[in-house]
Amino acid sequence: MAGAMVTTNVLQTVVAMGLNALRERIVLARIANRDYENEITGAKRFSSVNVSVPAAITARNVAPDVVPPAVTTVTPTSVAITLDQWKEAPFAMDDKGLTQVERGILPMQASEAIKSVANAIDQHLWGLTHGANGFYGFAGSSGVTPFATDLSEYLDARQQAEAQLMDTEPRYVILDTLAEANALGTNAVQNAAWRGSPDAFKTGKIGTVLGADWAMSQNVPLHTAGTWTNAGTTTGANAAGQGVVNLTGGTGSILVGDIVTFAGDTQTYVATAVTGTAPTTAITVAPNLVTAKSSTELVTIKATHRANLLIHRDAIGFAMAPLVDSTRVEGVSVAQAVAIDEESGLSLRVEVTRQHRQYQWAFDALWGASIIRREYGIRIAG
């Protein structure tokens, strides 16, 4: 029986070591806002919490009077974070593996299982950033790795962040391996005079540069764009503030998550929904149109690109719930242990089940995430 053969100490050691490995491999989950977790009641799948997104308020003149002015109507919106992601990574562990655990060594197969769970969490979060509810800010050039000579692509992204009223702290830059390699080669990163510290040159980690903490992730996604050509234009009445834009004359496709631009408008938009097919197409965009379209503006999309990010922690809401911990019970064939990281709040469970002359181990995790504020993320194309 698993409970009889595998002690509670071994279970707790395995899950604790697995949690350390999980923490090291996740990037976006460490950055995302975790403040909403305590508001989720229960630790079961599909539990949720609604996160309030404040509405803008316009200041008005004060005019003393015997009758107070009417209260301005403010309508905040809300975004739900639902624990709808439950993944496990099973593997078999032999007696040698158990001996390694007792010596404080995480077996390689267990490490691979943790890597699988970590990638599932990180890739789920990355998928949100360039999907239907993803970020519309865009800097850099599609298909061209940024920072080949300097940090100008970051400065462009930073300017857009300011224009979109992104809070200044905390901000993060997350790059794929190629973009990080370029950035590490720039004087702005290597020269301690820019930073007050030679840490980047000594450790190979960029750290804090120009108001953001920089990190690398192997999970930065490639956004595969549609095939829409530059022949298309807007058509009909498309007023400022409108979310649906009518297009005509184009060929090919616009896909959900594509970055859309209109001639004469410096704002970049993300396609959140597409109806119809070229040459007559209607797309829903975010944000709503900044300027009206007179039916002659050329419509383009950004080509396929690696979606590196400049991001604020409040852009994504992330929640991870601890699963049930039954630990070891003598005489039963299943034993479990749960570990929760006090610093990051990450939670991981390990379960061991007796099979035919071997033990199956499985790490599992339960989480949910949503984009809370689109304006708090800028894609840095690569």
Buried (B, 14 or more C-beta within 10 A) or exposed (E): BBBBBBBBEBBBBBBBBBBBBBBEBBBBBBBBBBBBBEEBEEBEBEBBBBBEBEEEEEEEEEEEEEEEEEEEEEEEEEBEBBBBBBBBBEBEBEEEBBEBBEEEEBBEBBBEBBBBBBBBBBEBBBBBBBBBBBBBBBBBBBEEBBBEEBBBBBEBBBEBBEEBEBEEEBBBBBBBEBBBEBBBEBEBBBEEEBBEEEBBEEEEEBBBBBBBBBBBBEBBBEBEBBEBBEBBBBBEEBEEEBBBBBBBBBEBBBBBBBBBBBEEBEBBBBBBEBEEEBBBBBBBBBBBBEBBBEBEBBBBBBBBBBBBBBBBBBBBBBBBBBBEBBEBBEEEBBBBBBBBBEEBBBBBBBBBBBEEEEBBBBBBBBBBBBBBBBBBBBBBBB
